[in-house]
Amino acid sequence: MRLILVFAGILLVASVLPAGQPSLLESNDAPSNGPTAQVSCENSFFRAARAKETTGGPEHQVLLRVASAFGRRDIPHFYIAEEGNNAVYIAGSSSVDGKGKIVISRRLVKLLANTLALEGILAHEMAHLVSDDGTFGCDQWIMRDPMQEKVADALAAKTVGYSPLRAFFLRIKEIQGGRSTDVDDRLQAIDALEKMERKQR
């Protein structure tokens, strides 16, 4: 069984790519602790993913809107990766300078094909980032936790609205030919949350 680093990305698009296509999240490195290990892990990841920080362009503008919705004055560092097919936040990255780091692959940006869906995935990753208590560093092993993903979905939806997250999930479902139990489950969860909120108003 493969374990996944606590970059806490969303793995929905992996099934639409050819076999053997690397994820942004896979590693065989053993975990280590401390700020030096965190920076070393991040740098190794950026090299492997061929990720470059960006402070401009339409993707960064979407991140700025998302960060503003979350009330963030310190905008996370934002990277575009040439490798992989994912979006991730890097666990423990806020401990380095208080800003944190979010990475999205150029391939995923192209697959999403619209800014509303991009806003949905970036809001999901921002939800992970603002909820990160620093317990895990970027090179510590955990399994992807479906409940943690739903919690991030809920926080993202409550912060930027339900439309961006729904647009992201519907786009992933379209890319996957309309078949995705994970996407269906997560769409149902945010639909139920939205209905509950409407009843409480």
PyMOL commands that set and color helices and strands:
alter all, ss='L'
color gray80, all
select helices_A, chain A and resi 12-16+35-49+57-69+94-97+106-112+115-131+146-160+162-175+181-200
alter helices_A, ss='H'
color red, helices_A
select strands_A, chain A and resi 4-5+51-53+77-81+87-89+101-105+141-142
alter strands_A, ss='S'
color yellow, strands_A
deselect
rebuild
show_as cartoon
